[in-house]
Amino acid sequence: MKIIALESSAITASVAVAEDGRLLAQSFQNSGLTHSATLMPMVSDLLKNTGLILDEMDVVAVAAGPGSFTGVRIGVAAAKGLAWPGDKPCAPCSTLESMAWQCAHMGGEICCAMDARRNQVYCARFLAENGTLTRLSDDRAVGLDRLAEEIRISGRVQTLVGDGAHLLQKTLDAQGLPYILTPPHLQYQTAWGVARCALELARAGKLVSAAAMAPSYHRLSQAERERLEKLGTTSF
């Protein structure tokens, strides 16, 4: 099974092709350029450089959230555009689970965290054993202090991954809780992680059509939150 995967949920952008869990090629960019300008050219260049064509892909996968509202929308729209003409099945992958797959070989508990602003992180925790992942929590937006308390109760060393890892690191340091901070090349989201997550969705029969695929934000946008604040509604 060949999977083409897109990742544009945060500051970096990447595209990968994997076959049966083996990475064939990946393009990664952390240039600060907008994903709307870089993502599709990266797809085109990757396929051209590897001698592959879109028709050969069995699944189109994308990091569907949580993450940057704009970045997630760009990624999902691009994936829909790739899948629709050939009616290819799609894998709307959890950004956080995709990040965890990058560290599944390390074993132990993995805490994936992305900066969600407002003193919160998008987070999910996993247990890695023998190259497989078991979920310990759902994807959610959570306050740093609450997450630290959850980790304290766990009592296990956490491997921190994601652009929110440094935020969580400060909170864990303040409370004397142990952790392992992943090296820079593993901290950023990658399309390879998305492809690996997509393989699990395919095995579980959870692929969807291009029409059915949608972003999963896990929180209202800033504009929606500000509108509710003006209306005096705070239950968000």
Summary of the structure (lengths in Angstrom):
residues: 236
radius of gyration: 17.6
end to end distance: 40.7
largest distance: 56.3
contacts: 817
relative contact order: 0.19
helix: 39%
strand: 29%
